């Protein structure tokens, strides 16, 4: 039989390259959101992408989108850099991150690897990098959650925050009604810094499952 990359052709077989192309096309909308909206990668910025063999297709889609933006990038497959589970962040990855403004961790977590990810986020925080922490990302998340319109999410979140800032109590009428009292200190409302603000930083913060500018270890 003759392999064909054209889907839906009766009697044809889609070859490996065709299947890969179809998969990347399927992942592209989520990758575009991650790179262009959540991380706001610019052509003059450098990106370090960290992945593993299980998540390689997603990483390839992210790298393709970075290439479309026009930014340079490096791709590291963890199993090619060190034995897993990792005990430390591979030196090659750490060195590359020192040259980049943006980093992406799109890989599956393994037992006892938290210290290596802590080393990674230490670099992110020290250098004030923009970082997408996509631990355990999978195809379903890319096809569903990562296809959300994050501008709409940002607008809704901002409206909710504005209303909560002015509230003293939040209640939900129901059979099992709950009320949440909002405590203040010295008669003042929570400072603006305690919640996201408008702009790219705010939008990135709402781009779940992408966590931009990671400050917590996970």
N, C-alpha and C positions, 0 to 999 in steps of 0.2 A: 504494500500500500504506500502511497505517496503522502508524505507529511505536508501539512498545510497550516499556515498561521491564521487562516481565515476562519473565524468561528461560525458555526451554523451551516457549513457546507456539507450536504449529505454525502456520506461515504468517505469523508476525509478524516485524517488523524492530525491533531495539532501537536507539533514537535515540541521538544523541551524549550527552545528559544521562544516559540510562539506562546507557550504556557507562561513563561517568565514575563513576556511582554504584556500578556493579559493581566497577570497578577499585579505588575507595577502600575498599569493603568487603573486597576481597581483601587489600589492604595493611594494613588496620586492626590485625590481631593483632601484626604486626611493629612498627607505629607505637606501639601500646600498650606493648609491651616497652621500646622506646626511650625513651618519654616518662615512663612511670610507674615502670619498674624500673631501667633503666640511669641515667637522669638524675634520677629522683625529683623531677620538677617539682611544685612546690606552688602553690596558688591565689594566694598573695601574691607570687609571683616573676614577673619579666618575662623573656620569651624572644625572642631575635633569631634568625630562621631565614634562612639564606643558601642560595640554590639557583641553578639555571640552567634554561633552557628544556627541555633534555633530561631533567632530573630533576624537573620541576615536579610531576608526579603524586605522587611520593613525598613531596615537600615539603608538598603539599596534605594528604596523609594525616597527616603529622606535625602540621601546624597544626590539623587537625580534632581530633586527640587532645589537643593543648594546650587547645583550646577546651572540650573535655569536662572537663578537669581544673579549668577555671575561671580559668586564668592568661591575662594579656594577652600578645600577641605582635606582632611585626612581621615581614613577609615581604619579602625582597629577591631579585629575579631579576637575576643579574649582568649579563646582556645589556641590561637596562633601565637599568643604572646607569653602565656604562662599556663601551668597546670591548674585546673579547677578542681575543687573550690579554691579561689584565690586567697592567699594569706596577706598579700599586699597588692596595692595598685601597681601594675607593671611599670617599670621605669620608663619604657618607651612611650607609654600613654601619658604619664606625668610630664615628661619632657615636652611632648607635643602640646599639651594643655597650656604650658607656659608661653607658647607662641600664639595662642588663639584668644579671641574675644568672646567666642560662643562655644559651648560644648553640649553634647547630647549623649545621654546614657540610655540606650534602647536595648535592653538585654533581660534575660530571665535571672532572677535571684537564685543563688544556691546557698545551702547551709553554711553558716560561719563566714560568710563573705562581707558582713557588715563593716568590719574594720577597713577593708579595701575601699568600700564606698565612702567611708568617713574621710579617708585620705583624699579621695577625689573631690568631695564637697569642701574640704579644707582649702584646696587650690582654688575652687570656684569662689569661695568667700573672700579669700585673701586677695585675689586678683579682680574681684567684683565683676566676674563674668556673668553673662546670661547663660543659664543652664536649663536644659530640658531633662528632667529626671523621669524617664519613662520605664520604670522598673516593671517587669512582667507585662509589658505591652504585648498585645496580640492582634490578630487579624480582625476579630470582632470589634474591638475597641477602635481600631483604625477606621472600620467601615461604619461605625455608629457614633460613638462619642466624639471622635476627632473630626467628624463631618458637620458638627454643630456650627451655627452662625454665631461666632463669639462676639461679634459687634452687638447682636441682639442680647446675648447673655450679659454683656457689659452694661448695656442700657438698663436692663431689668434690675441687675444687681445694684447699680447706682441709685435707682429709684427706691429700692428697699432700704439701702443704707441711709438715704436722706430722711425717710420716714422714721426709721429706728432712732436716728439721732435726736429727733424731737419728741420721742415717746417716753413715757414714764412706766408704762405697763403694756404688755402685748398679750392678748387673749384670743382664744379660738372657740366660739360658741359651738358646743357639741354635747353629747350625752356625757362624755368624760372630758369636760372642759379643762384646759390647762391655762394658767396665767404665769407669765414671766415678768418679774419686776426688774427694772433696769436701775442698778445702783449708780450713784454719782459720788464723786469725791469733792468736797468743798462746794457743792452746789453747781458744779460744772459738768458738762457732757464729756464723754470720752474724747480724747484728742484726735484730731484728724489723722495723725500718724498711726492710730490703732486700727484703722480700716483702710482698704485700698482707696487710692485716689484715681481720678480720671487720667487717661493717657495710656501710653504703651505699657507702663509698669502694672497699672490696674488691669488692663486687658490680659496681659500675660498671666497674672495671678488667677484669673478666672478660666484659663485654658486647661481645665482638667480633661484628660489625665496628664497633660504636660505641666510640670511645675517649674516655672521660670525663676531664676535666681534662688537656687536652693539654699536654705539657711538651716534646715533640720536634717539630721542624719536618718536615712532609711534605706 
